[in-house]
Amino acid sequence: MSENTVGQVVSVESRKGTKREYETVIILRPNVNKTGILELVNKMQGVFEKYGARLIKIENWGSRTLAFPIKRSPTGIYLYWRFLGGSDIVHEFERNLQIAESVLRYYTVRVEDDVDPDARPSEMTEDLLQAVAEPPPGRSRSRSRCARKRTVSSPTTTATTRRGGAKP
């Protein structure tokens, strides 16, 4: 295999034994339960194995209020993924995320080029995979701040009729 050089830069694809490091943040619908998160993680693990990529870390950042509603959802469950692979895994990973019903948004960023896979140990174990489905301590997915606001500011029909000139 010949190396493609542009000036003094060698492309990542031509350097044997190196991969790129990526991180992805996925926002899930707020009503996704533990089994839904585990199904998504297991499906994506299959994609990683198929393409020879290595999953380094997955973190559940819990339910957070969004800056603006996405697909009519004021909140979302954030998952953080860090992995090693080529550009083909990113394309397939994002294609699967587009198909998944539970995904509201995702964003992938290349962190570093020319990463030696042996230098980045994977932190993933079966226990950590099970823990991904649990929200982090101190955060509750039961009610969002926006939902509480809606119940507090219920329709004020009595105030409206009083302003209209009708006496109680």
C-alpha positions in Angstrom: 0.0 0.0 0.0 1.4 3.3 -1.0 1.3 6.3 1.3 -0.6 9.3 0.2 1.3 12.4 1.1 0.3 16.0 0.8 3.4 18.1 1.5 4.7 16.4 4.6 1.3 15.2 5.9 0.4 11.5 5.7 -3.3 10.7 5.6 -4.7 8.6 8.5 -5.9 5.9 6.2 -2.4 5.2 5.0 -0.8 4.9 8.4 -1.0 1.4 9.5 -2.2 0.6 13.0 -3.7 4.0 13.8 -7.3 5.1 14.2 -9.1 8.3 14.9 -10.7 9.1 18.2 -14.3 10.4 18.2 -16.8 11.5 20.8 -20.6 11.7 20.3 -23.3 13.2 22.4 -26.8 11.7 21.9 -30.0 13.3 23.1 -32.7 10.7 23.7 -36.5 11.3 24.2 -37.3 11.9 27.8 -39.7 8.9 28.0 -37.0 6.3 27.1 -36.7 3.8 29.9 -33.8 1.7 31.1 -34.5 -1.2 28.6 -34.8 1.3 25.7 -31.3 2.7 26.6 -29.9 -0.8 26.8 -31.4 -1.8 23.5 -29.8 1.2 21.8 -26.4 0.5 23.4 -26.4 -3.2 22.4 -27.4 -2.3 18.9 -24.6 0.2 18.6 -22.1 -2.2 20.1 -22.9 -4.6 17.3 -22.2 -1.8 14.8 -18.8 -1.1 16.5 -17.9 -4.8 16.4 -18.9 -5.2 12.7 -16.6 -2.2 11.7 -13.7 -3.1 14.0 -14.1 0.1 16.1 -13.5 0.1 19.8 -15.8 1.7 22.3 -13.8 3.5 25.0 -16.5 5.0 27.2 -20.2 5.6 27.5 -21.7 7.9 30.2 -25.3 8.7 31.0 -25.4 12.4 31.8 -29.1 12.2 32.8 -32.2 14.2 31.9 -31.6 17.8 31.2 -33.8 20.7 30.1 -33.1 21.6 26.4 -32.4 25.2 25.3 -35.4 24.9 23.0 -37.8 22.0 22.4 -36.7 19.4 19.9 -39.5 17.4 18.3 -41.8 18.9 21.0 -39.7 17.6 23.8 -38.6 20.2 26.4 -36.1 17.7 28.0 -33.8 15.0 26.9 -31.6 12.2 28.2 -28.0 12.8 27.3 -25.6 9.9 26.5 -21.8 10.6 25.9 -19.9 8.1 23.8 -16.1 8.0 23.1 -14.7 5.5 20.6 -11.8 4.7 18.2 -12.3 3.9 14.5 -12.2 5.0 10.9 -14.5 7.4 9.1 -16.6 4.5 8.0 -17.8 3.7 11.5 -18.9 7.3 12.0 -21.1 7.2 8.9 -22.7 3.8 9.9 -23.1 4.9 13.6 -24.9 8.1 12.6 -27.0 6.3 10.0 -28.2 3.9 12.8 -28.9 6.9 15.1 -31.1 8.5 12.4 -33.2 5.3 12.2 -33.6 5.0 16.0 -37.0 6.3 17.2 -35.7 7.2 20.6 -33.0 9.6 19.4 -33.8 13.3 19.2 -30.3 14.6 18.2 -26.7 13.6 18.0 -23.4 15.3 17.3 -20.0 13.6 16.6 -16.7 15.3 16.8 -13.3 14.0 15.9 -11.1 14.4 18.9 -7.7 13.3 17.6 -6.0 11.7 14.6 -3.3 9.0 14.6 -4.3 7.3 17.8 -2.6 4.1 18.7 -5.4 1.8 19.8 -3.2 0.0 22.3 -2.5 3.3 24.1 -6.2 3.9 24.8 -7.6 1.2 27.0 -11.4 0.5 26.9 -13.2 1.3 30.1 -16.2 -0.7 29.1 -17.3 -3.7 31.2 -20.6 -5.5 31.6 -21.3 -3.6 34.8 -20.6 -0.3 33.2 -23.0 -1.2 30.3 -25.7 -1.9 32.8 -25.0 1.3 34.7 -25.4 3.4 31.5 -29.1 2.8 31.6 -29.4 4.3 35.1 -29.6 8.1 35.5 -26.7 9.6 37.4 -27.3 10.2 41.2 -29.0 13.4 42.0 -31.0 13.7 38.8 -34.5 12.5 38.4 -36.2 11.8 35.1 -39.7 11.7 36.6 -40.6 15.4 36.1 -39.0 18.2 34.2 -38.8 21.8 35.2 -40.9 22.8 32.2 -43.7 20.3 33.2 -43.8 21.8 36.7 -44.1 25.3 35.3 -47.1 24.2 33.2 -48.9 22.7 36.2 -48.2 25.8 38.4 -49.4 28.2 35.7 -52.7 26.5 35.1 -55.5 28.4 33.3 -56.7 31.3 35.4 -60.3 31.4 34.3 -61.6 33.1 37.5 -59.1 36.0 37.1 -60.1 36.4 33.5 -63.9 36.6 34.3 -63.2 39.1 37.1 -61.3 41.4 34.8 -64.1 41.2 32.3 -66.3 43.3 34.5 -68.4 40.6 36.0 -68.7 40.8 39.8 -68.4 37.7 41.9 
